[in-house]
């Protein structure tokens, strides 16, 4: 769910905001003098997690620093966070609109942080902040109290409220998630190594509770990965970021953790490049097969791509309805794509074994290897998915979670 305060830990490790280095000189902008100390104080209050106290300070500083993306990013987020507790719908919408305008300006000045982008995305959609978290009133009241405490920077009070919410509604994913996030905030605002370690661990306990409630939401995995990364547990963090993608592969937010992890550790990420020739065109119920010249080359296995097209034609005509008898209209499916690519892979492997082909074209070589290790479906679901194939993901994930994880760990992530 995205109807609560977004975590601010994205502005800490792994986020690239333009840094503003100020001299001691006092400059005048729009008639109001700039005060570096005032700016620094506003940012420190924001970083202390007290967004209620930070908002008026940032409003004032923004008048002196109207083109400072750091100030604007904090101001935009603080406006958004404070709007959530605003009961007047008109005032709440006014705050949301201004928050989005401020954040868009921040982006235009070079702010490319994921926090800003995700907040802009949230503000572009409907206002879901007043949708109840729980149907159980005691849980709803408690989690709202937790959100209010969180916005004021009181993490202990927030955690206590989230705990009460989870006790009242043991299936309230957000309560466990937000308790973990609050523990994370406590750790991040301390310089004591033991305190930090204890609260990062406590955050992980809460995140594991959220995952137990619903393992198919990406957020708890990603937040847990951040906590592990902050502790220097690099591989464990990577695994949690992978789990986030496996949970929700078709959400952009799911990829933030692993992408930033790769950037921090100079690890390349990439899917194998396997792109079948576009030889098939469809108009209505008519399918036409146009032979791509590349598929005529039998020296590197490219001629086997014809098998891909022929298989897909058969699926359009009859095989889809045999495999999905409950569906009334054809769609591109995981079974179809896997059947087509697997037949190509098996034909190429046979060509190599018989000596007919000495060296496969690189994409075909990758295809054979994926098929050999049982990760062809995972590749399709992550790298070749469309609206039709995506519909098959939940069922595949139910019984093949390990293969989906292996695909990222063994194929996508560069091995050192």
C-alpha positions as CSV (number, residue, x, y, z in Angstrom):
1,X,0.0,0.0,0.0
2,X,1.1,3.5,-0.7
3,X,-1.4,5.4,1.4
4,X,0.9,6.1,4.3
5,X,3.9,8.2,4.8
6,X,6.7,7.1,2.5
7,X,9.9,6.1,4.2
8,X,12.6,8.8,4.3
9,X,15.5,6.4,4.5
10,X,15.8,6.7,0.8
11,X,17.4,10.1,1.2
12,X,20.2,8.5,3.2
13,X,22.4,5.7,1.7
14,X,22.3,5.0,-2.0
15,X,20.4,8.1,-3.1
16,X,21.9,10.7,-5.4
17,X,20.8,14.2,-4.6
18,X,22.8,17.2,-5.8
19,X,24.8,18.5,-2.9
20,X,24.9,22.2,-2.3
21,X,28.2,23.5,-0.9
22,X,27.7,26.9,0.7
23,X,30.3,29.5,1.6
24,X,30.0,31.8,4.6
25,X,28.9,34.7,2.4
26,X,25.3,36.0,2.8
27,X,23.5,36.4,-0.5
28,X,20.2,38.1,-1.1
29,X,17.5,36.3,-3.2
30,X,14.1,38.0,-3.8
31,X,14.9,40.5,-1.1
32,X,15.4,37.8,1.6
33,X,19.0,37.1,2.8
34,X,20.3,33.6,2.7
35,X,21.4,32.1,6.0
36,X,23.4,28.9,5.7
37,X,22.8,28.2,9.4
38,X,19.1,28.5,9.0
39,X,19.1,26.2,6.0
40,X,21.3,23.6,7.9
41,X,18.9,23.7,10.9
42,X,15.9,23.1,8.8
43,X,17.6,20.1,7.1
44,X,18.7,18.7,10.5
45,X,15.1,18.9,11.9
46,X,13.9,17.1,8.8
47,X,16.6,14.4,9.2
48,X,15.5,13.9,12.8
49,X,12.2,12.6,11.3
50,X,10.1,15.4,12.9
51,X,8.3,16.4,9.7
52,X,5.7,18.5,11.5
53,X,8.4,20.7,13.0
54,X,10.5,20.7,9.8
55,X,7.7,21.9,7.6
56,X,7.5,25.6,8.7
57,X,11.3,25.8,8.8
58,X,11.6,24.4,5.2
59,X,8.9,26.8,4.0
60,X,10.9,29.7,5.4
61,X,14.2,28.5,4.0
62,X,12.7,27.8,0.6
63,X,12.0,31.5,0.2
64,X,15.7,32.2,0.5
65,X,16.8,29.1,-1.5
66,X,14.1,28.9,-4.2
67,X,16.4,26.9,-6.6
68,X,18.0,24.5,-4.1
69,X,16.9,21.0,-5.0
70,X,17.9,19.6,-1.5
71,X,15.6,22.1,0.2
72,X,12.8,21.7,-2.3
73,X,12.9,17.8,-2.1
74,X,12.6,18.0,1.7
75,X,9.9,20.6,1.5
76,X,7.9,18.6,-1.0
77,X,8.1,15.5,1.0
78,X,7.2,17.3,4.3
79,X,4.2,18.8,2.6
80,X,3.1,15.4,1.4
81,X,3.6,13.8,4.8
82,X,1.8,16.5,6.7
83,X,-1.1,16.4,4.2
84,X,-2.0,12.9,5.4
85,X,-3.1,14.1,8.8
86,X,-5.0,17.0,7.3
87,X,-8.8,16.3,7.9
88,X,-10.1,19.0,5.6
89,X,-10.3,17.5,2.1
90,X,-9.8,20.8,0.3
91,X,-6.8,21.8,2.4
92,X,-5.3,18.3,2.0
93,X,-5.7,18.5,-1.8
94,X,-4.1,22.0,-1.8
95,X,-1.1,20.6,0.2
96,X,-0.8,17.6,-2.1
97,X,-0.9,19.8,-5.2
98,X,1.8,22.1,-3.8
99,X,3.9,19.2,-2.8
100,X,3.9,17.8,-6.3
101,X,4.7,21.2,-7.8
102,X,7.6,21.7,-5.4
103,X,9.0,18.2,-6.1
104,X,8.7,18.6,-9.9
105,X,10.7,21.8,-9.6
106,X,13.2,19.9,-7.5
107,X,13.5,17.3,-10.3
108,X,13.9,20.1,-12.9
109,X,16.9,21.3,-10.9
110,X,18.6,17.9,-10.8
111,X,17.0,15.9,-8.0
112,X,16.9,12.4,-9.3
113,X,16.3,10.6,-6.0
114,X,13.9,7.6,-5.9
115,X,12.1,9.2,-2.9
116,X,11.2,12.2,-5.0
117,X,10.1,10.1,-8.0
118,X,8.0,7.8,-5.9
119,X,6.4,10.7,-4.1
120,X,5.6,12.4,-7.4
121,X,4.1,9.2,-8.7
122,X,2.0,8.9,-5.5
123,X,0.8,12.4,-5.8
124,X,-0.2,12.0,-9.5
125,X,-2.7,9.3,-8.5
126,X,-5.9,9.6,-6.3
127,X,-5.6,10.5,-2.7
128,X,-5.8,7.2,-0.8
129,X,-4.6,8.6,2.5
130,X,-8.0,8.4,4.2
131,X,-8.8,4.8,3.1
132,X,-8.9,2.7,6.3
133,X,-5.9,0.5,7.0
134,X,-8.1,-2.0,8.8
135,X,-11.8,-2.9,9.3
136,X,-11.1,-3.4,13.0
137,X,-11.6,0.0,14.6
138,X,-9.1,-0.6,17.4
139,X,-6.4,-1.4,14.9
140,X,-7.4,1.5,12.7
141,X,-7.2,4.0,15.6
142,X,-3.8,2.6,16.7
143,X,-2.1,2.7,13.4
144,X,-3.3,6.3,12.8
145,X,-1.9,7.2,16.2
146,X,1.4,5.6,15.0
147,X,1.4,7.6,11.8
148,X,0.9,10.8,13.8
149,X,3.7,10.0,16.1
150,X,5.9,9.0,13.2
151,X,5.3,12.3,11.5
152,X,6.3,14.1,14.7
153,X,9.5,12.1,14.9
154,X,8.5,10.1,18.0
155,X,9.6,6.7,17.0
156,X,9.1,5.0,20.4
157,X,5.5,6.2,20.5
158,X,5.0,5.2,16.9
159,X,6.3,1.7,17.5
160,X,4.1,1.2,20.5
161,X,1.0,2.3,18.5
162,X,1.9,0.0,15.5
163,X,2.3,-2.9,18.0
164,X,-1.1,-2.2,19.4
165,X,-2.5,-2.1,15.8
166,X,-1.0,-5.5,15.0
167,X,-2.3,-7.0,18.2
168,X,-5.8,-5.8,17.3
169,X,-5.5,-7.0,13.7
170,X,-2.8,-9.7,13.3
171,X,-3.2,-9.6,9.5
172,X,-2.4,-5.8,9.3
173,X,0.7,-5.9,7.1
174,X,1.2,-2.1,7.3
175,X,1.5,-2.2,11.1
176,X,4.4,-4.6,11.1
177,X,6.0,-2.8,8.2
178,X,5.8,0.6,9.8
179,X,7.1,-0.6,13.2
180,X,10.1,-2.0,11.4
181,X,10.6,1.3,9.5
182,X,10.4,3.2,12.8
183,X,13.1,0.9,14.3
184,X,15.2,1.6,11.2
185,X,14.8,5.3,11.8
186,X,15.9,5.0,15.4
187,X,19.1,3.1,14.2
188,X,19.9,5.6,11.5
189,X,19.7,8.6,13.8
190,X,22.3,7.2,16.3
191,X,26.0,7.1,16.2
192,X,26.3,4.3,18.8
193,X,27.3,1.1,17.0
194,X,25.6,-1.2,19.5
195,X,22.4,0.8,19.5
196,X,22.3,0.9,15.7
197,X,22.9,-2.9,15.4
198,X,20.2,-3.7,18.0
199,X,17.6,-1.5,16.3
200,X,18.5,-2.7,12.8
201,X,18.0,-6.2,14.1
202,X,14.7,-5.2,15.7
203,X,13.6,-3.7,12.3
204,X,14.3,-7.1,10.7
205,X,12.1,-8.9,13.2
206,X,9.2,-6.6,12.3
207,X,9.8,-6.9,8.6
208,X,9.8,-10.7,8.9
209,X,6.4,-10.4,10.6
210,X,5.1,-8.3,7.7
211,X,6.4,-10.9,5.2
212,X,4.8,-13.7,7.1
213,X,1.5,-11.9,6.8
214,X,1.9,-11.4,3.0
215,X,5.0,-12.7,1.2
216,X,3.8,-11.2,-2.1
217,X,4.3,-7.5,-1.2
218,X,7.7,-6.2,-2.0
219,X,8.1,-3.4,0.6
220,X,9.2,-5.3,3.7
221,X,11.8,-7.2,1.7
222,X,13.2,-3.9,0.3
223,X,13.2,-2.2,3.7
224,X,14.9,-5.2,5.3
225,X,17.5,-5.1,2.6
226,X,18.2,-1.5,3.5
227,X,18.7,-2.4,7.2
228,X,21.0,-5.2,6.3
229,X,23.0,-3.0,3.9
230,X,23.4,-0.4,6.7
231,X,24.9,-3.1,8.9
232,X,27.4,-4.1,6.2
233,X,25.7,-7.4,5.4
234,X,26.1,-7.0,1.7
235,X,25.0,-10.4,0.5
236,X,22.1,-10.7,2.8
237,X,20.9,-7.3,1.7
238,X,21.2,-8.4,-2.0
239,X,19.1,-11.4,-1.3
240,X,16.3,-9.3,0.3
241,X,16.3,-6.9,-2.7
242,X,16.0,-10.0,-5.0
243,X,13.1,-11.2,-2.8
244,X,11.4,-7.8,-3.3
245,X,11.5,-8.3,-7.1
246,X,10.2,-11.8,-6.9
247,X,7.3,-10.6,-4.7
248,X,6.2,-7.9,-7.2
249,X,8.2,-7.9,-10.4
250,X,5.9,-5.6,-12.3
251,X,6.2,-2.7,-9.9
252,X,9.0,-0.1,-10.5
253,X,9.5,0.3,-6.7
254,X,10.6,-3.3,-6.4
255,X,13.8,-2.7,-8.4
256,X,15.0,0.3,-6.4
257,X,16.8,-1.7,-3.8
258,X,18.8,-4.0,-6.1
259,X,19.6,-1.3,-8.6
260,X,21.1,0.9,-5.9
261,X,22.9,-2.1,-4.4
262,X,24.5,-2.8,-7.7
263,X,25.5,0.9,-8.1
264,X,27.1,1.0,-4.6
265,X,29.0,-2.2,-5.1
266,X,29.9,-1.7,-8.8
267,X,28.0,-4.9,-9.7
268,X,26.4,-5.0,-13.2
269,X,22.9,-6.3,-13.6
270,X,21.5,-7.5,-16.9
271,X,19.2,-10.0,-18.5
272,X,20.5,-12.2,-21.3
273,X,19.7,-10.6,-24.7
274,X,17.4,-13.1,-26.4
275,X,15.2,-11.5,-29.0
276,X,13.4,-13.8,-31.5
277,X,13.1,-12.4,-35.0
278,X,9.8,-10.6,-35.6
279,X,8.5,-12.9,-38.3
280,X,4.9,-13.2,-37.4
281,X,2.2,-10.6,-38.0
282,X,-1.5,-10.9,-37.0
283,X,-4.5,-9.0,-38.3
284,X,-7.7,-10.2,-36.7
285,X,-7.9,-14.0,-37.0
286,X,-5.3,-14.0,-39.8
287,X,-1.7,-14.8,-39.0
288,X,1.1,-14.3,-41.5
289,X,4.6,-15.8,-41.2
290,X,7.3,-13.7,-42.9
291,X,10.6,-15.5,-43.1
292,X,13.4,-13.4,-41.6
293,X,16.7,-13.8,-43.6
294,X,18.6,-14.3,-40.4
295,X,16.7,-17.5,-39.8
296,X,18.1,-19.1,-43.0
297,X,21.6,-19.3,-41.5
298,X,22.2,-22.8,-40.4
299,X,25.8,-22.2,-39.5
300,X,25.1,-20.7,-36.1
301,X,21.7,-22.2,-35.4
302,X,19.6,-19.2,-36.4
303,X,17.6,-21.3,-38.8
304,X,16.0,-22.9,-35.7
305,X,14.2,-19.6,-34.9
306,X,11.6,-20.8,-37.5
307,X,10.5,-23.3,-34.9
308,X,9.6,-20.5,-32.5
309,X,7.2,-18.9,-35.0
310,X,5.6,-22.1,-36.1
311,X,5.0,-23.0,-32.4
312,X,3.3,-19.7,-31.7
313,X,1.1,-20.0,-34.8
314,X,-0.1,-23.4,-33.5
315,X,-0.8,-21.8,-30.1
316,X,-2.9,-19.1,-31.6
317,X,-5.0,-21.6,-33.6
318,X,-5.6,-24.3,-31.0
319,X,-3.0,-24.9,-28.3
320,X,-4.0,-22.0,-26.2
321,X,-7.5,-23.2,-25.7
322,X,-6.3,-26.7,-24.9
323,X,-4.0,-25.4,-22.2
324,X,-6.4,-22.8,-20.9
325,X,-9.9,-24.3,-21.4
326,X,-11.4,-21.9,-18.9
327,X,-10.4,-18.8,-20.9
328,X,-12.6,-17.5,-23.8
329,X,-10.2,-15.4,-25.7
330,X,-6.6,-16.0,-26.8
331,X,-3.8,-14.2,-25.0
332,X,0.0,-14.6,-25.1
333,X,0.8,-16.9,-22.2
334,X,3.8,-18.2,-20.2
335,X,3.2,-21.7,-21.5
336,X,3.2,-20.6,-25.1
337,X,6.4,-18.6,-24.9
338,X,8.1,-21.3,-22.9
339,X,7.0,-24.0,-25.4
340,X,8.2,-21.9,-28.3
341,X,11.6,-21.0,-26.8
342,X,12.2,-24.5,-25.4
343,X,11.7,-26.1,-28.8
344,X,14.3,-23.7,-30.2
345,X,16.7,-24.4,-27.4
346,X,16.3,-28.2,-27.7
347,X,16.8,-28.0,-31.5
348,X,20.0,-25.9,-31.1
349,X,21.4,-28.2,-28.4
350,X,20.8,-31.2,-30.7
351,X,22.5,-29.4,-33.6
352,X,25.6,-28.8,-31.5
353,X,25.6,-32.3,-30.1
354,X,25.4,-33.8,-33.6
355,X,28.2,-31.5,-34.9
356,X,25.8,-29.7,-37.4
357,X,26.6,-26.4,-35.7
358,X,30.0,-25.6,-34.2
359,X,29.2,-22.4,-32.4
360,X,25.7,-21.0,-31.7
361,X,24.8,-17.4,-32.2
362,X,25.2,-15.7,-28.7
363,X,21.5,-15.3,-28.0
364,X,20.8,-18.9,-28.8
365,X,23.8,-20.1,-26.7
366,X,22.2,-18.1,-23.8
367,X,18.8,-19.7,-24.5
368,X,20.2,-23.2,-24.4
369,X,22.0,-22.5,-21.1
370,X,18.8,-21.1,-19.5
371,X,16.9,-24.1,-20.6
372,X,19.5,-26.5,-19.3
373,X,19.5,-25.1,-15.8
374,X,15.7,-24.9,-15.7
375,X,15.4,-21.1,-15.6
376,X,13.7,-20.5,-19.0
377,X,10.3,-19.6,-17.5
378,X,11.9,-17.3,-15.0
379,X,13.7,-15.5,-17.8
380,X,10.4,-15.1,-19.7
381,X,8.5,-13.8,-16.7
382,X,11.2,-11.2,-15.9
383,X,12.6,-10.3,-19.3
384,X,10.0,-11.0,-21.9
385,X,6.7,-10.5,-20.0
386,X,3.8,-8.7,-21.4
387,X,0.2,-8.2,-20.2
388,X,-0.7,-11.8,-21.1
389,X,2.3,-13.5,-19.7
390,X,2.1,-11.4,-16.5
391,X,-1.2,-13.0,-15.7
392,X,0.6,-16.3,-15.2
393,X,3.1,-15.0,-12.8
394,X,1.3,-15.5,-9.5
395,X,0.6,-19.2,-10.1
396,X,4.2,-19.8,-11.2
397,X,5.6,-18.0,-8.2
398,X,3.5,-20.1,-5.9
399,X,5.4,-23.3,-6.7
400,X,8.7,-21.9,-8.2
401,X,9.9,-19.1,-5.9
402,X,13.3,-20.7,-5.6
403,X,13.8,-20.7,-9.4
404,X,12.7,-17.1,-9.6
405,X,15.3,-16.2,-7.0
406,X,18.0,-18.3,-8.7
407,X,17.5,-16.5,-11.9
408,X,18.4,-13.2,-10.4
409,X,21.3,-14.5,-8.3
410,X,22.8,-16.8,-11.0
411,X,21.9,-15.0,-14.2
412,X,21.1,-11.3,-13.8
413,X,23.6,-10.3,-11.1
414,X,27.2,-10.2,-12.4
415,X,29.3,-12.9,-10.6
416,X,32.6,-11.7,-9.3
